[in-house]
Amino acid sequence: MRIAVIGSGIAGLGTALLLNEKHQVTVYERNTYVGGHSNTVDVPVGKTGSGRTIPVDTGFIVFNERTYPNLLGLFDHLDVPIKKTDMSFAVSIDKGRIEYGGSNLASLFAQPRNLFSPRFHRMLRDLLRFYRHAPELLDHPNADRITLGDYLDFAGYGEAFARDHLLPMGAAIWSCSTDSMREFPVNSFIRFFVNHGLLELKERPQWWTVDGGSREYVTRIRDRLSSDVNIGRPARAVKRVPGGVVVRDDGGTEQIYDQVVMACHGDEAFCLLEDKSDTESSILGRFQYQKNEAVLHLDPSQMPKRKLAWSSWNYLAGNETNGHRQVAVTYWMNRLQHLDPAHPIFVTLNPIETIPAEQIIDQFAYEHPMFDAGAVAAQKELPSIQGNGGIWYCGSYCGYGFHEDALASATAVARRLGADIPWGHRPHNAMAAVDARAEPAPAVAA
């Protein structure tokens, strides 16, 4: 079959790789590079003119063995080099007025007054209570209709725990605002935390990063493709016609295919599909995204004020004004990717303090899916439109918004189109957005 794949993130690349052996595949990509959020930058280090660089990731950075089974299968298949990393988390609010890290006791009390702060101790007590009791909510019959904010209020969790810890952590994980986190379905939130071991003080999963940057796997996939990969050639419209599906590109050229895989964002699929039915409009129209500015830079002022608190992920919040608080997240790339500490390098999402121009290496705009009750309901309805008229959908929005979700859903689409999976069938919840009969991922004990 002639198959078009729209998008070259992990969903698109995964789909193209799996379909490449049996089908004629064409990939459409609007960006000037392949990989989507897998975007590695060569950062100059050392003396000017030395030519020495180190690869630094700016989007996809980490994964683990527990909840990324298909990504690990892909990496094993491609012989992608990986190395252990650290997933510590820190909070700095109002220029360090409240500050702590989660690496160890020293970072937890990097701000010495936390030792004697009743608010801080209430936060820690609520944290332990949440770890113990939150999983019980998964058995509640109405849990999928309760928001995280409503649950925190109803269960009597204190402001310190909600505003200084849990909501910031969620905002850092999903690259969104704390206001958006309050609207997150609590059932999905807790299941994610349980599966990722985030409600455990011990026995947390080991996290990994790609040695040499995520482009290591992107390059390996690209080298294996006999497909046409059209960089900088976006699809502008998709329409079903007798005998196939037409894709119109940016230049107005139309090509007809037997099948089209929308491996792009859900809201983009909504806009591309010209002849969508009411059902398709209803489902795809409920997937929304937040734009985030990612700045690769050398400015340590985008980190907690107290270096003892510095962690892999650092949540920074400004002072609250009229109920709204500006938030940013800084990734300490030296710690995440084991880079030379002599050259501190950071990636900050949505910086709230100005970064001097001379400290900026590069800037990117990424979009991350937002999850509310409507989006979660739409995920469950996606199987009803999969394959309609030869059009399929996959992407991170099929699960929790991460690399594994995108690849797992792509794997499910490829299987439906007759592909063999080199690493075998590895169940994942995101596959249910493609096939409602999909076997769920094995439960992870809390």
KATAQUI-V845981 format. One record per run of one state. SS is the DSSP state (H for helix, E for strand, L for the rest). FROM is the first residue (numbers start at 1). TO is the last residue. Records with the same first field share a line. If there is no record, write none. Layout:
BEGIN
SS = FROM-TO ; FROM-TO
END
This chain:
BEGIN
L = 1-1 ; 7-9 ; 20-23 ; 30-39 ; 45-52 ; 58-61 ; 65-68 ; 79-81 ; 86-88 ; 94-97 ; 102-104 ; 109-111 ; 117-117 ; 140-142 ; 146-146 ; 155-158 ; 175-177 ; 183-184 ; 196-206 ; 211-214 ; 225-227 ; 232-234 ; 242-243 ; 250-253 ; 258-258 ; 263-265 ; 274-277 ; 285-287 ; 298-299 ; 303-306 ; 310-312 ; 318-320 ; 322-323 ; 325-326 ; 338-345 ; 350-356 ; 371-372 ; 385-387 ; 394-395 ; 399-402 ; 417-428 ; 434-446
E = 2-6 ; 24-29 ; 40-44 ; 53-57 ; 62-64 ; 82-85 ; 89-93 ; 98-101 ; 147-147 ; 185-185 ; 207-210 ; 228-231 ; 235-241 ; 244-249 ; 254-257 ; 259-262 ; 273-273 ; 288-297 ; 313-317 ; 321-321 ; 324-324 ; 327-332 ; 346-349 ; 360-370 ; 391-393
H = 10-19 ; 69-78 ; 105-108 ; 112-116 ; 118-139 ; 143-145 ; 148-154 ; 159-174 ; 178-182 ; 186-195 ; 215-224 ; 266-272 ; 278-284 ; 300-302 ; 307-309 ; 333-337 ; 357-359 ; 373-384 ; 388-390 ; 396-398 ; 403-416 ; 429-433
END
